């Protein structure tokens, strides 16, 4: 069902956990499958210096969380906002059709974390 890249990202996920006092945090869930994903960010001078995730879900949800956080580290917030679920899928070498929603959660969690960061900055 899953390719080697997906299985490796699931079995050896990077960036697991949460950042203490994050600059931005985004949490999303999919009621139909039960996946819940939270991404926390450390941002300095509009550059994402660290990203961590906590995900409750299937292998694809964990793999996409790990991959997405790796992808956005070092990006500006503007670059990270342009990361799509399709790019996450491509980086993983593909996902089964019924698991594509997991990559959408990763994209949404990144955007919510950046929105949260911007809200904090506006105060």
Backbone as CSV, one residue per row, in Angstrom:
resi,resn,N_x,N_y,N_z,CA_x,CA_y,CA_z,C_x,C_y,C_z
1,UNK,0.819,-1.196,0.000,0.000,0.000,0.000,0.866,1.265,0.000
2,UNK,1.925,1.291,0.824,2.810,2.451,0.911,4.166,2.135,0.297
3,UNK,4.777,3.145,-0.330,6.117,2.948,-0.883,7.174,3.043,0.220
4,UNK,8.434,2.797,-0.132,9.526,2.789,0.851,9.732,4.138,1.515
5,UNK,9.622,5.226,0.757,9.814,6.567,1.333,8.768,6.861,2.398
6,UNK,7.522,6.518,2.109,6.443,6.743,3.074,6.688,5.902,4.323
7,UNK,7.033,4.652,4.134,7.278,3.769,5.286,8.460,4.253,6.119
8,UNK,9.505,4.747,5.459,10.659,5.269,6.194,10.271,6.511,6.997
9,UNK,9.502,7.416,6.386,9.069,8.626,7.097,8.140,8.273,8.262
10,UNK,7.368,7.194,8.116,6.492,6.743,9.192,7.287,6.079,10.319
11,UNK,8.215,5.204,9.956,8.980,4.456,10.970,10.053,5.303,11.636
12,UNK,10.572,6.312,10.921,11.646,7.162,11.443,11.281,8.635,11.269
13,UNK,10.177,9.046,11.880,9.736,10.431,11.667,10.715,11.442,12.269
14,UNK,10.823,12.578,11.585,11.679,13.668,12.066,10.772,14.757,12.626
15,UNK,11.287,15.495,13.583,10.604,16.670,14.148,9.371,16.336,14.984
16,UNK,9.379,15.182,15.629,8.262,14.802,16.491,8.337,15.610,17.784
17,UNK,7.195,16.075,18.241,7.126,16.802,19.501,6.507,18.165,19.288
18,UNK,6.738,19.045,20.260,6.246,20.393,20.080,7.268,21.378,20.613
19,UNK,7.271,22.536,20.020,8.191,23.593,20.410,7.611,24.292,21.630
20,UNK,8.442,24.462,22.651,8.005,25.174,23.837,7.861,26.650,23.495
21,UNK,6.753,27.254,23.893,6.454,28.652,23.569,6.627,28.924,22.077
22,UNK,5.869,28.225,21.237,6.039,28.377,19.791,5.636,29.770,19.316
23,UNK,6.235,30.176,18.213,5.843,31.442,17.591,4.523,31.286,16.850
24,UNK,4.239,30.072,16.403,2.978,29.783,15.729,2.616,28.326,15.899
25,UNK,1.321,28.070,16.004,0.865,26.688,16.159,-0.425,26.509,15.359
26,UNK,-0.519,25.393,14.649,-1.704,25.101,13.857,-2.155,23.678,14.094
27,UNK,-3.445,23.515,14.376,-4.008,22.189,14.633,-5.189,21.969,13.693
28,UNK,-5.172,20.820,13.022,-6.265,20.454,12.116,-6.666,19.014,12.379
29,UNK,-7.882,18.689,11.995,-8.356,17.321,12.143,-9.300,16.963,11.024
30,UNK,-9.420,15.679,10.793,-10.343,15.169,9.787,-11.277,14.214,10.513
31,UNK,-12.505,14.647,10.703,-13.465,13.851,11.474,-13.752,12.491,10.847
32,UNK,-13.749,12.412,9.519,-14.119,11.147,8.884,-13.087,10.052,9.106
33,UNK,-11.803,10.423,9.212,-10.773,9.393,9.408,-10.186,9.424,10.809
34,UNK,-10.403,10.515,11.548,-9.915,10.598,12.912,-8.506,11.139,13.057
35,UNK,-7.860,11.535,11.959,-6.508,12.081,12.048,-6.531,13.477,12.659
36,UNK,-5.572,13.733,13.551,-5.398,15.060,14.139,-3.919,15.411,14.011
37,UNK,-3.644,16.603,13.507,-2.264,17.022,13.255,-2.041,18.411,13.849
38,UNK,-0.923,18.540,14.562,-0.548,19.839,15.123,0.885,20.142,14.711
39,UNK,1.093,21.322,14.156,2.440,21.764,13.775,2.749,23.030,14.559
40,UNK,3.918,23.042,15.197,4.367,24.238,15.907,5.645,24.754,15.247
41,UNK,5.774,26.080,15.238,6.875,26.725,14.523,7.672,27.662,15.407
42,UNK,8.966,27.739,15.122,9.847,28.776,15.657,10.224,29.619,14.447
43,UNK,9.982,30.915,14.544,10.211,31.814,13.417,11.080,32.980,13.875
44,UNK,12.148,33.232,13.120,13.034,34.366,13.405,13.243,35.150,12.120
45,UNK,12.954,36.454,12.162,13.086,37.317,10.986,12.332,36.754,9.781
46,UNK,11.124,36.275,10.030,10.241,35.697,9.002,10.779,34.418,8.361
47,UNK,11.758,33.758,9.006,12.286,32.479,8.525,11.944,31.397,9.548
48,UNK,11.444,30.271,9.063,11.113,29.149,9.949,12.415,28.449,10.326
49,UNK,12.798,28.604,11.581,14.053,28.004,12.044,13.842,26.618,12.643
50,UNK,12.605,26.322,13.055,12.301,24.990,13.577,10.816,24.707,13.372
51,UNK,10.510,23.453,13.164,9.128,23.002,12.997,9.011,21.620,13.618
52,UNK,7.981,21.428,14.409,7.742,20.133,15.041,6.269,19.772,14.854
53,UNK,5.985,18.480,15.000,4.597,18.038,14.851,4.235,16.998,15.890
54,UNK,2.943,16.979,16.186,2.326,15.912,16.968,1.117,15.480,16.148
55,UNK,1.102,14.213,15.781,0.018,13.708,14.942,-0.553,12.433,15.525
56,UNK,-1.871,12.390,15.584,-2.590,11.180,15.939,-3.243,10.720,14.655
57,UNK,-2.748,9.604,14.131,-3.325,9.148,12.881,-2.571,7.970,12.291
58,UNK,-2.868,7.722,11.034,-2.321,6.577,10.318,-0.879,6.841,9.855
59,UNK,-0.297,5.853,9.214,1.078,5.964,8.711,1.224,7.140,7.759
60,UNK,0.252,7.353,6.896,0.333,8.463,5.935,0.280,9.813,6.642
61,UNK,-0.523,9.931,7.685,-0.615,11.190,8.430,0.719,11.521,9.103
62,UNK,1.347,10.512,9.679,2.640,10.726,10.339,3.724,11.023,9.304
63,UNK,3.727,10.287,8.208,4.729,10.504,7.157,4.605,11.897,6.537
64,UNK,3.372,12.342,6.285,3.204,13.666,5.687,3.566,14.769,6.678
65,UNK,3.279,14.576,7.958,3.661,15.557,8.981,5.173,15.703,9.038
66,UNK,5.865,14.580,9.098,7.320,14.576,9.166,7.921,15.236,7.928
67,UNK,7.429,14.856,6.775,7.953,15.386,5.514,7.680,16.878,5.385
68,UNK,6.478,17.305,5.714,6.126,18.724,5.593,6.982,19.595,6.516
69,UNK,7.204,19.128,7.753,8.024,19.934,8.673,9.468,20.010,8.185
70,UNK,9.972,18.930,7.613,11.334,18.961,7.044,11.409,19.939,5.875
71,UNK,10.378,19.941,5.056,10.358,20.792,3.870,10.395,22.276,4.222
72,UNK,9.670,22.688,5.274,9.538,24.121,5.543,10.649,24.704,6.402
73,UNK,11.444,23.864,7.043,12.551,24.394,7.847,13.514,25.160,6.942
74,UNK,13.816,26.394,7.324,14.714,27.223,6.537,13.997,28.087,5.516
75,UNK,12.718,27.842,5.311,11.943,28.665,4.375,11.472,29.947,5.058
76,UNK,11.224,30.980,4.258,10.535,32.150,4.787,9.071,31.755,4.957
77,UNK,8.339,32.561,5.725,6.928,32.223,5.896,6.183,32.321,4.564
78,UNK,6.595,33.243,3.702,5.952,33.361,2.383,6.194,32.106,1.538
79,UNK,7.413,31.580,1.592,7.717,30.338,0.853,6.921,29.168,1.417
80,UNK,6.846,29.079,2.744,6.134,27.976,3.392,4.642,28.016,3.069
81,UNK,4.086,29.209,2.922,2.666,29.330,2.579,2.369,28.773,1.188
82,UNK,3.389,28.675,0.352,3.206,28.172,-1.012,3.387,26.656,-1.112
83,UNK,3.782,26.009,-0.011,3.941,24.552,-0.018,2.564,23.924,-0.146
84,UNK,2.434,23.023,-1.120,1.139,22.385,-1.368,1.168,20.920,-0.955
85,UNK,-0.023,20.367,-0.805,-0.101,18.945,-0.490,0.498,18.113,-1.628
86,UNK,0.399,18.603,-2.855,0.976,17.870,-3.994,2.501,17.793,-3.870
87,UNK,3.132,18.862,-3.385,4.587,18.839,-3.190,4.971,17.842,-2.099
88,UNK,4.175,17.765,-1.054,4.429,16.795,0.018,4.320,15.380,-0.546
89,UNK,3.282,15.135,-1.344,3.091,13.814,-1.961,4.269,13.477,-2.873
90,UNK,4.690,14.447,-3.685,5.826,14.222,-4.596,7.101,13.898,-3.817
91,UNK,7.336,14.621,-2.730,8.524,14.374,-1.907,8.504,12.963,-1.341
92,UNK,7.308,12.479,-1.024,7.151,11.121,-0.488,7.113,10.056,-1.584
93,UNK,7.114,10.473,-2.832,7.064,9.500,-3.919,5.680,8.923,-4.159
94,UNK,4.661,9.616,-3.660,3.284,9.194,-3.895,2.588,8.675,-2.650
95,UNK,1.272,8.762,-2.676,0.416,8.227,-1.614,-0.774,7.537,-2.280
96,UNK,-1.324,6.513,-1.626,-2.552,5.915,-2.152,-3.657,6.980,-2.198
97,UNK,-4.542,6.903,-3.170,-5.599,7.906,-3.358,-6.400,8.157,-2.081
98,UNK,-6.684,7.095,-1.345,-7.502,7.255,-0.139,-6.737,7.900,1.020
99,UNK,-5.444,8.180,0.829,-4.635,8.798,1.886,-4.178,10.213,1.537
100,UNK,-4.612,10.726,0.396,-4.205,12.068,-0.021,-4.672,13.130,0.979
101,UNK,-5.803,12.885,1.645,-6.298,13.857,2.630,-5.274,14.132,3.725
102,UNK,-4.384,13.189,3.998,-3.353,13.388,5.025,-2.397,14.506,4.615
103,UNK,-2.057,14.553,3.336,-1.164,15.610,2.862,-1.879,16.963,2.895
104,UNK,-3.187,16.951,2.705,-3.961,18.194,2.790,-3.927,18.714,4.231
105,UNK,-4.020,17.810,5.200,-3.936,18.222,6.606,-2.601,18.905,6.888
106,UNK,-1.520,18.365,6.347,-0.200,18.958,6.568,-0.144,20.378,5.997
107,UNK,-0.643,20.548,4.789,-0.676,21.885,4.168,-1.505,22.849,5.018
108,UNK,-2.665,22.401,5.468,-3.548,23.253,6.270,-2.924,23.606,7.622
109,UNK,-2.262,22.650,8.258,-1.645,22.897,9.571,-0.527,23.936,9.455
110,UNK,0.257,23.869,8.387,1.312,24.863,8.162,0.692,26.255,8.038
111,UNK,-0.344,26.364,7.217,-0.993,27.663,7.007,-1.592,28.201,8.311
112,UNK,-2.224,27.327,9.091,-2.799,27.760,10.369,-1.718,28.208,11.345
113,UNK,-0.587,27.511,11.368,0.511,27.896,12.265,1.062,29.270,11.872
114,UNK,1.170,29.526,10.582,1.655,30.833,10.124,0.618,31.917,10.415
115,UNK,-0.652,31.598,10.216,-1.718,32.552,10.568,-1.650,32.897,12.050
116,UNK,-1.438,31.878,12.885,-1.334,32.082,14.320,-0.139,32.978,14.651
117,UNK,0.996,32.750,13.987,2.182,33.597,14.169,1.871,35.046,13.805
118,UNK,1.215,35.249,12.678,0.891,36.613,12.240,-0.070,37.305,13.192
119,UNK,-1.029,36.546,13.733,-1.961,37.114,14.717,-1.209,37.589,15.956
120,UNK,-0.256,36.784,16.416,0.540,37.153,17.589,1.381,38.401,17.309
121,UNK,1.917,38.504,16.088,2.751,39.644,15.718,1.940,40.938,15.642
122,UNK,0.655,40.802,15.299,-0.195,41.972,15.135,-0.610,42.591,16.476
123,UNK,-0.431,41.849,17.548,-0.846,42.340,18.879,0.159,43.294,19.467
